[in-house]
């Protein structure tokens, strides 16, 4: 889970709860840098140069 800067943490927590309600696949990368636009990358589809993929 990538949270970005420690800003809007309450909004990020709500966004994370909503994402987890969708049951992402184990190993997915969840990005909440912008809590109004959460992103979920399936396992193995991380960004280039990223340890996730």
N, CA and C of each residue as an Amber inpcrd file, in Angstrom:
protein
   159
   0.8610000  -1.1780000   0.0000000   0.0000000   0.0000000   0.0000000
   0.8930000   1.2210000   0.0000000   0.6910000   2.0880000  -0.9730000
   1.4370000   3.3420000  -1.0710000   0.5160000   4.4790000  -0.6530000
   0.9480000   5.2160000   0.3580000   0.1160000   6.2940000   0.8710000
   0.5900000   7.6750000   0.4460000   1.8210000   7.8010000  -0.0180000
   2.3380000   9.1180000  -0.3770000   2.6310000   9.9350000   0.8660000
   2.5570000  11.2400000   0.7220000   2.8600000  12.1420000   1.8290000
   1.8180000  11.9980000   2.9390000   2.1990000  12.3450000   4.1730000
   1.2650000  12.2080000   5.2930000   0.2300000  13.3330000   5.3460000
  -0.4870000  13.4940000   4.2650000  -1.5530000  14.4900000   4.1670000
  -2.8610000  13.7660000   3.8750000  -3.9650000  14.3230000   4.3310000
  -5.2890000  13.7480000   4.0520000  -5.3930000  12.2820000   4.4730000
  -4.7730000  11.9440000   5.5970000  -4.7480000  10.5430000   6.0150000
  -6.1430000   9.9970000   6.3300000  -7.0320000  10.8350000   6.8180000
  -8.3990000  10.3700000   7.0890000  -9.0910000   9.9780000   5.7820000
  -8.9140000  10.7900000   4.7540000  -9.4990000  10.4840000   3.4480000
  -8.8510000   9.2380000   2.8510000  -7.5440000   9.0910000   3.0470000
  -6.8510000   7.9100000   2.5320000  -7.3340000   6.6500000   3.2410000
  -7.6120000   6.7560000   4.5390000  -8.1300000   5.6030000   5.2830000
  -9.5020000   5.1890000   4.7540000 -10.3570000   6.1680000   4.4760000
 -11.6860000   5.8490000   3.9190000 -11.5450000   5.2090000   2.5370000
 -10.6400000   5.7500000   1.7190000 -10.4330000   5.1950000   0.3780000
  -9.8940000   3.7690000   0.4690000  -8.9750000   3.5300000   1.4040000
  -8.4280000   2.1830000   1.5690000  -9.5200000   1.2070000   1.9890000
 -10.3750000   1.6150000   2.9000000 -11.4740000   0.7420000   3.3220000
 -12.3660000   0.3900000   2.1350000 -12.6420000   1.3660000   1.2790000
 -13.4790000   1.1170000   0.0990000 -12.7850000   0.1620000  -0.8670000
 -11.4820000   0.3360000  -1.0640000 -10.7340000  -0.5520000  -1.9600000
 -10.7310000  -1.9670000  -1.3950000 -10.4970000  -2.1040000  -0.0970000
 -10.4530000  -3.4320000   0.5080000 -11.8150000  -4.1140000   0.4840000
 -12.8920000  -3.3470000   0.4880000 -14.2350000  -3.9270000   0.3550000
 -14.4120000  -4.6110000  -0.9970000 -13.6410000  -4.1800000  -1.9910000
 -13.6990000  -4.7760000  -3.3350000 -12.8720000  -6.0570000  -3.4270000
 -12.1690000  -6.4290000  -2.3530000 -11.3400000  -7.6450000  -2.2910000
 -10.3210000  -7.7240000  -3.4310000  -9.3240000  -6.8210000  -3.4450000
  -8.2970000  -6.9160000  -4.4850000  -7.5190000  -8.2280000  -4.3450000
  -6.9540000  -8.6850000  -5.4310000  -6.2040000  -9.9390000  -5.4250000
  -5.0130000  -9.8400000  -4.4740000  -4.6900000 -10.9340000  -3.7860000
  -3.5020000 -10.9250000  -2.9310000  -2.2700000 -10.5340000  -3.7480000
  -1.4380000  -9.6670000  -3.2030000  -0.2440000  -9.2100000  -3.8970000
  -0.4580000  -7.9690000  -4.7330000  -1.6850000  -7.4590000  -4.7920000
  -1.9590000  -6.2280000  -5.5400000  -1.2450000  -5.0520000  -4.8870000
  -0.9250000  -4.0470000  -5.6880000  -0.3280000  -2.8130000  -5.1860000
  -1.4270000  -1.7600000  -5.1640000  -1.7060000  -1.2280000  -3.9770000
  -2.7440000  -0.2130000  -3.8020000  -2.0560000   1.1290000  -3.6140000
  -2.4150000   2.0970000  -4.4420000  -1.8300000   3.4340000  -4.3630000
  -2.9120000   4.4280000  -3.9810000  -2.6490000   5.1550000  -2.8850000
  -3.6170000   6.1210000  -2.3700000  -2.9970000   7.5090000  -2.2550000
  -2.0620000   7.8490000  -3.1290000  -1.4300000   9.1650000  -3.0840000
  -2.4970000  10.2450000  -3.1970000  -3.4560000  10.0480000  -4.0870000
  -4.6080000  10.9460000  -4.2200000  -5.8310000  10.1410000  -3.7870000
  -6.3420000  10.3560000  -2.5720000  -7.4110000   9.5020000  -2.0630000
  -8.6920000   9.5240000  -2.8930000  -8.8840000  10.5490000  -3.7050000
 -10.0770000  10.5770000  -4.5530000  -9.8840000   9.7500000  -5.8200000
  -8.6450000   9.2860000  -6.0600000  -8.3430000   8.4710000  -7.2420000
  -7.4730000   7.2830000  -6.8620000  -7.9710000   6.3830000  -6.0220000
  -7.1530000   5.2250000  -5.6490000  -6.8900000   4.3460000  -6.8700000
  -5.7320000   3.7040000  -6.8650000  -5.3670000   2.8180000  -7.9710000
  -4.9820000   1.4590000  -7.4060000  -5.3460000   0.4110000  -8.1190000
  -4.9900000  -0.9500000  -7.7270000  -4.3500000  -1.6250000  -8.9290000
  -3.0840000  -2.0280000  -8.7600000  -2.3970000  -2.7830000  -9.8010000
  -2.4280000  -4.2530000  -9.4150000  -2.8470000  -5.1170000 -10.3210000
  -2.8460000  -6.5480000 -10.0200000  -1.4240000  -7.0400000  -9.7530000
  -1.2740000  -8.1700000  -9.0880000   0.0590000  -8.7110000  -8.8090000
   0.8870000  -8.8400000 -10.0820000   2.1490000  -8.4450000 -10.0000000
   3.0550000  -8.5680000 -11.1350000   2.9540000  -7.4570000 -12.1480000
   2.1030000  -6.4560000 -11.9330000   1.9580000  -5.3680000 -12.8900000
   2.4270000  -4.0410000 -12.3150000   3.4680000  -4.0800000 -11.4710000
   4.0190000  -2.8550000 -10.9030000   4.6910000  -2.0140000 -11.9710000
   5.0690000  -0.8060000 -11.6000000   5.7230000   0.1010000 -12.5350000
   7.1340000  -0.3850000 -12.8300000   7.6810000   0.0090000 -13.9720000
   9.0390000  -0.3680000 -14.3490000  10.0150000   0.1150000 -13.2850000
  10.9560000  -0.7440000 -12.9010000  11.9310000  -0.3960000 -11.8900000
  11.4030000  -0.5020000 -10.4760000  10.1900000  -0.9250000 -10.3380000
   9.5400000  -1.0480000  -9.0380000   9.6900000  -2.4870000  -8.5610000
  10.0240000  -2.6930000  -7.2900000  10.1510000  -4.0690000  -6.8070000
   8.8640000  -4.8850000  -6.9340000   7.7200000  -4.2000000  -7.0770000
   6.4510000  -4.9220000  -7.2010000   6.2710000  -5.5390000  -8.5820000
   7.0890000  -5.1290000  -9.5430000   6.8620000  -5.6910000 -10.8700000
   7.7940000  -5.3150000 -11.8930000
